[in-house]
Amino acid sequence: MLRFILLTTALLAVFSYTKADPKVVCYYNSRASLRDGQGKFDLQFIEPALQFCTHLIYKSARINADTFKLVAQDEKFDITQDNYRKVTDLKRRYPGLRVLLSVGNNDDDPEQKEKYLTLLESVDNRLAFVNSAHMIVKSYGFDGLDLGWEFPTTKPKKIRGAFGSFFHSIKKKIVGDSKKDEKEEEHKEQFTALTREIKNAFRHDGLLVTLTVLPNVNSTVYYDTRNLIQHLDLVNLLAFDFYNPTRNPKEADYPAPLYHLYDRKIDENGDYQVRHWIDTGAPANKIILGLPSYGRAWKMTEDSAISGVPPFTVDGAADEGPYTKVAGLLSYPEVCAKLANPNNLQGAGTHLRKVGDPTKRYDWKVNDVDKRFGTYAFRLPDENEEGGIWVGYEDPDTAGNKAAYARAKGLGGIAVYDITLDDFRGLCSGDKYPVLRAAKFRL
Ligand SMILES: *[C@@H]1O[C@H](CO)[C@@H](O)[C@H](O)[C@H]1NC(C)=O
């Protein structure tokens, strides 16, 4: 009997050594406490999420454009009101949780994006960044730094069509193509150098360094996987917002497909992003597949496809949601409030029709992959051309499906971007954090 117990214990030990627990990376946007009404996210709401998260990435740092030092996103909120400390204090109740501070993430000043490139270009600037980041991470008790580096993004797809291409050719003659980074190669090398310098400074203290690949940053252009990956503990691929109303105001499409769709750019889907990193030398267990807890919404017009099947012509971003107040963005609870359901009778007649993802495809590694593209919901415009809306979003089904994909491919895990846009109050079905929860349980 004793031998049997010893043997099983040994086997279990081997098993848990070879198969690390999958990671659930939860992004947390500090500014969610400024939202209104039911969207206002105070720190107390985070607790039900933390039973699911292995890593909490606190999105609340930026770069000072003059000194190139890492600074708090909001000095008053994070330092004076002590939110850095409150966030890392969560580890007392959740001892396994790793809490990282993240810089960038498109939360920095949009007028100052250049500094993410100029910082890289000088050894002194990089040193100022590394030292300040190390100091802040260490003194507030973070477990590491996440680099949500704001590299330039790819150009959106051109829209074909007689008028469109005619207009485009005139515009091209007048203004030329949008600005291109002339020093891509240097920036790629310098980013590897920066990451190495951070890891070297952090190693002593056992601090983590992770990368967040922001939507529409071309990994081929900016990340030298083979030389970079050894300095990174995790790479979070934000594989969504391939389509959104800012990039694509005239055409709606699936914002976060898992697989390639016919007649779309080959690299604008999650599977491509994952394969790119693995094919260029990243171990699968460092790759985290990121999914959004929000939808992207456009205004449908009389020219839009009445079937609701994308892509089709639209008229810019849909109106802002009541809590998030960003045109073209709806949090998961804002989407579900617009859908027809028994708890939402006051919306009857004006609700959106949900179209679940019916696709199925056989993949030899993942077995049956259904839900390849995503869920959407829509309402056609009325006779006065009012009220038309199309929203593509992640729901518990598609989030769970992406987690199953991550598991089947042996990835490190999944990331939810971000938990403050999930249904943290349980307004949709009574369950708190339905998107995060569904992803966690199929991982
Ligand atoms: C990314 O960069 C590669 C290499 O320059 C290029 O072939 C590819 O088309 C780019 N992807 C996008 C989406 O622009």
The ligand as a Tripos MOL2 file, in Angstrom:
@<TRIPOS>MOLECULE
LIG
   14    14     1     0     0
SMALL
NO_CHARGES

@<TRIPOS>ATOM
      1 C1          3.6250   42.5070  -41.5830 C.3       1 LIG1
      2 O1          4.9120   42.6390  -42.0820 O.3       1 LIG1
      3 C2          5.2770   41.6880  -43.0590 C.3       1 LIG1
      4 C3          6.7500   41.8900  -43.3960 C.3       1 LIG1
      5 O2          7.0150   43.2150  -43.7000 O.3       1 LIG1
      6 C4          4.3570   41.8390  -44.2610 C.3       1 LIG1
      7 O3          4.6640   40.8680  -45.2270 O.3       1 LIG1
      8 C5          2.9000   41.7030  -43.8140 C.3       1 LIG1
      9 O4          2.0230   41.9390  -44.8840 O.3       1 LIG1
     10 C6          2.6060   42.6680  -42.6940 C.3       1 LIG1
     11 N1          1.2490   42.4540  -42.1810 N.am      1 LIG1
     12 C7          0.3170   43.4090  -42.1640 C.2       1 LIG1
     13 C8         -1.0190   43.0270  -41.5700 C.3       1 LIG1
     14 O5          0.5060   44.5300  -42.5710 O.2       1 LIG1
@<TRIPOS>BOND
     1     1     2 1
     2     1    10 1
     3     2     3 1
     4     3     4 1
     5     3     6 1
     6     4     5 1
     7     6     7 1
     8     6     8 1
     9     8     9 1
    10     8    10 1
    11    10    11 1
    12    11    12 1
    13    12    13 1
    14    12    14 2
@<TRIPOS>SUBSTRUCTURE
     1 LIG1         1 GROUP 0 **** ****
